[in-house]
Amino acid sequence: MPQAVVATFDPAADAALRALRARTGAAEHPLPPHLTFAAASEIPTRTRAALAAELRLLSLPAVWLSSLATFATTENVLMLGAVTDGELLAVHTALHDVLAGKVRNPNTYYLPGNWVPHVALLSGAPDDHVVRAFGALFPVDPIRCRVHKVSVIDSAGPEDVLYTR
């Protein structure tokens, strides 16, 4: 499985996002609500240490999630999109500066210029389920999320926490 650099949120935001996920009618999601900053087939240990050092220097902004939307890549996704402000983009760029040339097979979807910051509420569902879930959630009140933790996740091993607030 690819490895990913993800942010998870404060308890109130996490609970609000889990409640939205529950309203989609989907089974419990295996991962907590999160925002993915980067993904690659391998993020080496030395690079993870450099990411942790960079995160200690950065001021992680609150993330406002407000745009309910869908997209399809290999599977349908219903998402809550983030307000893409300069602070969030600066953090994203700083993390990718650390990763540049140091990871194997970076996923281009998450690179600066391509990244669409979001939290998935539903994924892999048939079209009609996504449409019903969208209708059940719309309109969505904005959710202010404070980053609680940044980790590298991967299904083959334990979560590697890089930063906690």
Buried (B, 14 or more C-beta within 10 A) or exposed (E): EBBBBBBBBBEEBBEBBBEBBEBBEBEEBEEBBBBBBBBBEEBEEEBBEBBBEBBEEBEBBBBBBBBBEBEEEEEBBBBBBBBBEEBBBEBBEBBBEBBEEBBEEBBEEBBEEEBEBBBBBBBEBEEEBBBBBBEEBEEBEEBBBBBBBBBBBBEEEEEBBBBEE
